[in-house]
Amino acid sequence: MTNSALSANQDNALEAFIALVRQNPDLKAQIKAALNQDQVIDIAAANGFEIDSSAILRKWSKHTDFTQDTWMGWFEE
């Protein structure tokens, strides 16, 4: 598998994980309490989503509000 295919798979996994988090208040609370992206990645893995820091960075780069932690931009609150 090429690097771009791996990136696309991780980006898709991250999008699916974010959709799950938005629907699950307990999972959302876990993400909001995460101290760093490694904890977010561990939470995603524990829920069956294989992502890495570069997938989070690619997602984060799509946001315009960089004042929040990377993953906080997922919730639009």
Secondary structure, 3 states (H helix, E strand, C coil): CCHHHHHHHHHHHHHHHHHHHHHCHHHHHHHHHCCCHHHHHHHHHHCCCCCCHHHHHHHHCCCCCCCCCHHHHHCCC
